[in-house]
Amino acid sequence: MAARSKPVVEPAERVLVIERLFDAPPALVFKMWTEVEHLARWWGPRGFTVLSYKADVRPGGAFRFGMRSPEGSEHWAQGVYREIVAPARLVFTTAWEDAQGKPGHQTEVTLTFADENGRTRLTLHQAVFESTTARDLHEGGWRSTLELLGEYLATL
């Protein structure tokens, strides 16, 4: 008798979903996520400074970035691009690094870019977090980051 596989069910309390409408077409918003020269200008929560952002934007390509908080602490993360479908979908893994540069718990981020009359509805789905506390901390960071992306798009 063949073994049956069960569908993977993400625990809802450890999943983050954020939607945001941007006053820019999907192709432009997608470009902001895939061109390092743009990422380095808006990335991170308000008050954070990008120290470095390097990315090989292709399926299987890696990225690594560092940020400095307003208090002066450094935060480094790395990941791998899994899927790139311009200008509709971007999927990547991400994990914060410890002091030795070793990645910690990995999550997967899926971004979808839907056209709404020339504007973009961005949906961010990130899972699975180790805890609801980790999810909540990321939610605050992402909301601030997306606010900065909106402000940056307004300057283009």
C-alpha positions as CSV (number, residue, x, y, z in Angstrom):
1,M,0.0,0.0,0.0
2,A,1.4,3.4,-1.0
3,A,2.0,6.0,1.7
4,R,-0.3,9.0,1.4
5,S,1.2,12.4,1.7
6,K,-0.6,15.0,3.7
7,P,-0.7,18.6,2.5
8,V,1.5,21.0,4.4
9,V,-0.5,23.3,6.6
10,E,1.1,26.4,7.9
11,P,0.2,27.3,11.4
12,A,-1.8,30.6,10.9
13,E,-0.4,32.2,14.1
14,R,3.2,31.9,12.7
15,V,2.4,33.3,9.2
16,L,2.6,36.9,8.2
17,V,0.5,38.4,5.4
18,I,0.6,42.1,4.5
19,E,-1.1,43.9,1.6
20,R,-0.2,47.3,0.4
21,L,-1.4,49.4,-2.5
22,F,1.3,51.4,-4.3
23,D,0.7,54.3,-6.7
24,A,3.0,52.8,-9.4
25,P,2.7,50.0,-12.0
26,P,3.7,46.5,-11.1
27,A,6.7,46.5,-13.4
28,L,8.2,49.5,-11.5
29,V,7.4,48.1,-8.0
30,F,8.9,44.7,-9.1
31,K,12.0,46.5,-10.3
32,M,12.5,48.1,-6.9
33,W,12.7,44.6,-5.4
34,T,15.1,43.2,-8.0
35,E,17.6,46.0,-8.7
36,V,20.2,46.4,-5.9
37,E,20.8,50.1,-6.7
38,H,17.1,50.7,-5.8
39,L,16.9,48.3,-2.9
40,A,19.8,50.0,-1.1
41,R,17.9,53.3,-1.2
42,W,14.7,52.2,0.6
43,W,15.4,48.9,2.3
44,G,14.8,48.4,6.0
45,P,12.7,49.9,8.7
46,R,12.6,53.7,9.2
47,G,15.8,54.9,10.9
48,F,17.9,52.0,9.8
49,T,20.8,52.5,7.5
50,V,21.8,50.0,4.8
51,L,25.4,49.0,5.2
52,S,25.6,46.6,2.3
53,Y,23.1,45.0,-0.1
54,K,24.5,42.4,-2.5
55,A,22.3,40.2,-4.7
56,D,22.5,37.8,-7.6
57,V,18.9,38.2,-8.7
58,R,18.1,34.9,-10.5
59,P,16.6,31.6,-9.4
60,G,19.2,30.0,-7.2
61,G,21.0,33.3,-6.7
62,A,21.9,34.5,-3.2
63,F,21.6,37.8,-1.5
64,R,23.0,39.3,1.7
65,F,22.4,42.6,3.3
66,G,23.4,44.4,6.5
67,M,21.6,47.2,8.3
68,R,22.5,49.4,11.3
69,S,19.7,50.3,13.7
70,P,19.3,53.9,15.1
71,E,20.9,52.5,18.3
72,G,23.9,51.4,16.4
73,S,23.5,47.6,16.3
74,E,24.1,45.7,13.1
75,H,21.7,43.2,11.6
76,W,22.7,40.9,8.8
77,A,20.6,38.5,6.8
78,Q,21.0,36.2,3.8
79,G,18.8,34.2,1.5
80,V,18.3,32.6,-1.9
81,Y,15.9,33.6,-4.7
82,R,13.6,30.7,-5.5
83,E,11.3,32.1,-8.1
84,I,11.3,35.3,-10.2
85,V,8.4,35.9,-12.5
86,A,8.6,39.6,-13.6
87,P,6.6,41.6,-12.9
88,A,4.1,39.3,-11.0
89,R,5.9,37.2,-8.4
90,L,9.1,37.0,-6.4
91,V,9.9,34.2,-3.9
92,F,13.0,34.0,-1.7
93,T,14.2,32.5,1.5
94,T,15.6,34.7,4.3
95,A,17.4,34.1,7.6
96,W,19.1,36.5,10.1
97,E,22.7,35.7,10.7
98,D,24.3,35.3,14.1
99,A,27.6,37.1,15.1
100,Q,29.7,34.6,13.2
101,G,27.6,35.0,10.0
102,K,25.8,31.7,10.5
103,P,22.1,31.8,9.3
104,G,19.4,31.2,11.9
105,H,15.8,30.1,11.4
106,Q,14.8,30.4,7.7
107,T,11.5,31.6,6.4
108,E,10.2,32.0,2.9
109,V,8.8,35.3,1.5
110,T,6.4,35.3,-1.4
111,L,5.6,38.7,-3.0
112,T,2.9,39.1,-5.6
113,F,2.4,42.2,-7.6
114,A,-1.1,42.6,-8.9
115,D,-2.2,45.4,-11.3
116,E,-5.1,47.5,-10.2
117,N,-5.7,50.1,-12.8
118,G,-2.0,51.1,-13.1
119,R,-1.4,50.7,-9.4
120,T,0.1,47.7,-7.7
121,R,-1.4,45.6,-4.9
122,L,1.6,44.0,-3.3
123,T,0.9,41.0,-1.1
124,L,3.7,39.8,1.2
125,H,3.5,36.3,2.6
126,Q,6.2,35.2,5.0
127,A,6.3,31.8,6.8
128,V,6.9,29.9,8.9
129,F,8.2,31.9,11.9
130,E,9.5,30.2,15.0
131,S,7.0,32.1,17.2
132,T,4.3,34.6,17.1
133,T,6.7,37.1,18.7
134,A,9.1,36.7,15.8
135,R,6.2,37.2,13.4
136,D,5.0,40.3,15.2
137,L,8.5,41.8,15.1
138,H,8.8,41.2,11.4
139,E,5.4,42.7,10.8
140,G,6.5,46.0,12.3
141,G,9.7,46.0,10.3
142,W,7.9,45.1,7.0
143,R,5.2,47.7,7.5
144,S,7.9,50.4,8.0
145,T,9.9,49.1,5.1
146,L,6.9,49.2,2.8
147,E,6.1,52.7,3.9
148,L,9.7,53.7,2.9
149,L,9.2,51.9,-0.5
150,G,6.1,54.0,-1.1
151,E,7.9,57.2,-0.3
152,Y,10.8,56.2,-2.6
153,L,8.5,55.3,-5.4
154,A,6.9,58.8,-5.1
155,T,10.3,60.3,-5.9
156,L,10.7,58.5,-9.2
